[in-house]
Amino acid sequence: MRNEVPAVSETRQWNRLMDLAEIGAIPNNGVNRAALTAGDRAARRLVIGWAAEIGATVSVDEAANLWLRIEGTDPDAAPVLTGSHMDSQPKGGRFDGAYGVIAGLEAITALHDAGIVTRRPIEVVAWTNEEGGRFAPGCTGSMSWAGVHESHTWDEVRDHNGVFYGAALAEQLSAEADIPRRPLGSSPSAYVEAHIEQGPLLEAEGLDIGVVTGIQGSRWFTVTVDGESAHAGTAPLKFRRDAVQDAVRAISALSAAMEDPDDILRFTVGRMSVLPNASNSVADQVTFSIDLRHPDGPTLEARGDSILGILKHAVKDCRVTLKETFHAMPVEFSPMVIDAVEQAAATVGAKAIRMASGAFHDAQFASRVTPSGMIFVPSHRGISHNPAEYTSPAQLAAGTRVLARTLLDLANR
């Protein structure tokens, strides 16, 4: 194996990230680039143009995952994968997801510029709909690719405007009909995903790299409380079936039940809708989301399974239903990939620490198919899913140098 460290361009990578952030830009350096939209397609075309500069081949699968490939010396060798996603939260930042795609592109560009050809091919992937901000759940592209679910599983899921996921996916694939189609799924030799930490540890400790050892489990639910609409001025309180009041009771009961003295469990109600949503009407329906996370599988299962009973006990006047929309058990990454990232960090002189991820990522599902791992770079104050999200050009370049060295190692095995 060659020992060169490919020359990553800090400036080129930063400029590409900033150009990408212009697509879907919102005030204060934020990004709103939802999956399967015109903005998403524009971002993909921009990246495809950059990949063409180094002769990478481009393809798309039926889940709309975008693939960029450079060949190795052994045409029969299984490729090494890297990448992330380019969709954002509605009030997202410039780096979540996008960094992993651009870092992968920068890594293979650096290898190309250095004249280095690895034994295995290297593929950069931009996964579809990781965030789930428009269509829940997230990670539909990587789940489809990994065989967790078929790509049409979510066809009937609607966004806030009533658009079906299946229709949006079909529109995306139609708009990219000129791009060669590849089969869904593959058998790569490894997967490495670069990402901002989305937490404060690396910055607080003055470290360059998080060598990610695994991802905590996640369960998402949708709760629907059905009551009865009435006039706010005339309906006596004792006769009301007020969906808002019962939703408040339910959320309060859940919050109390999910208390964790060790502050390990994560329980979040992040989305709520009220109908008819009028100030002088009693609400007849409230829908809210639950995001539950824990690194221990049995704990995650037990807490999630307890939710329906808590809801039924808390709700007084209305009918309550619960639907689980996402279920991902905790994942431990491959020792082979963890060691490769750690060695790469040492080779390039980056200060690194092993750590787990509190957020889920596409690597959680790639790990079902191939040895996987992740590389974290610092996040300023741990802020993410927010326009204030920030990682410096130097910190991003340090992460990409580690990624490039990791890919060089894994692709020559």
Secondary structure, 3 states (H helix, E strand, C coil): CCCCCCCCCHHHHHHHHHHHHCCCEECCCEECCCCCCHHHHHHHHHHHHHHHCCCCEEEECCCCCEEEEECCCCCCCCCEEEEEECCCCCCECCCCCHHHHHHHHHHHHHHHHCCCCCCCCEEEEEECCCCCCCCCCCCHHHHHHHCCCCCCCCCCCECCCCCEHHHHHHHHHHHCCCCCECCCCCCCCEEEEEEECCCCHHHHHCCCEEEEEEECEEEEEEEEEECCCEECCCCCHHHCCCHHHHHHHHHHHHHHHCCCCCCCCEEECCCEEEECCCCCEECCEEEEEEEEEECCHHHHHHHHHCHHHHHHHHCCCCEEEEEEEEEECCEECCHHHHHHHHHHHHHHCCCEEEEEECCCCCHHHHCCCCCEEEEEECCHHHCCCCCCCCCCHHHHHHHHHHHHHHHHHHHCC
